[in-house]
């Protein structure tokens, strides 16, 4: 008993626990309050934009609330999570600094790094929640939300209808000059088989059409060239019914589809798209890596936020919030620029989403060294 009092004089041990709980409550309370406010604003703007579509399609109030917006909220809450974690940390920590609470905590013998513990406990909880939302809860919710939007609001899908190049199986490639989704017909169709780097089979046809009833393709006015070493044969025909491992749906390109997949489904989908030679593979890869990098940004921005706003300054809360918003927009800018280099350039998708975390992580370590001790 005497030893405990010597180490933690005047009841300091329970006070530390109270400080931890106090900071965690401040952190999470401010975060959820801020995220609730921004979600309310987003919902109001979204409703004002889509109200004409809801009225035109006579969508019931139940569907709007419990089918659309109940699945809308998790997606946007997770989307804004790291930035509003940062703003929440800036806001309540600067208030603590303004009220000299930080000075009192440090004067009581608590080191600045020890004071970071409740911040990182809260940040880790929010990061784990973000990982869970991104990969488990949000994908099925997004499926319902997007189905609702496709039915009542808009159809953002695009069709790959010209110069279609695709690998449908390892070593089997198809090409169509044009494809008409309305009548499921392609023109100037080519199918090639390549084994060990050499062409062994080539089918060329004027037209190809998908039979939606029998689930097969009908090829018309075709010729087949078969190559076996030095031997070569030609075959001509007017009509050929065959099964190909593709459907017209494979020519529909909707980048929002990746939002409906969990992590394992997205990884498998990327493998299939890479096999087909899809031009959108990098968009999907960026999304896959972003689901891990974005939650980690919560930890990085928490470190920056508490290091930046823990010192009492002449400008007070307003100066801290201004600096916080500037850093927030800078982070978004870095994220947009780096992912653009990945999707339109040669930057690796994983590196593109981690670059902002790396740069801001270095900034956070620098600010931590300059923070009051």
Helices and strands as residue ranges (DSSP letters): H 2-7, G 9-11, H 12-56, H 61-63, I 64-69, H 70-98, H 101-107, H 112-132, I 133-137, H 138-152, E 158-159, E 162-169, E 172-180, E 185-195, E 198-211, E 216-228, E 231-242, G 248-251, E 252-253, G 255-260, H 263-276, H 281-309, H 316-344, H 349-370
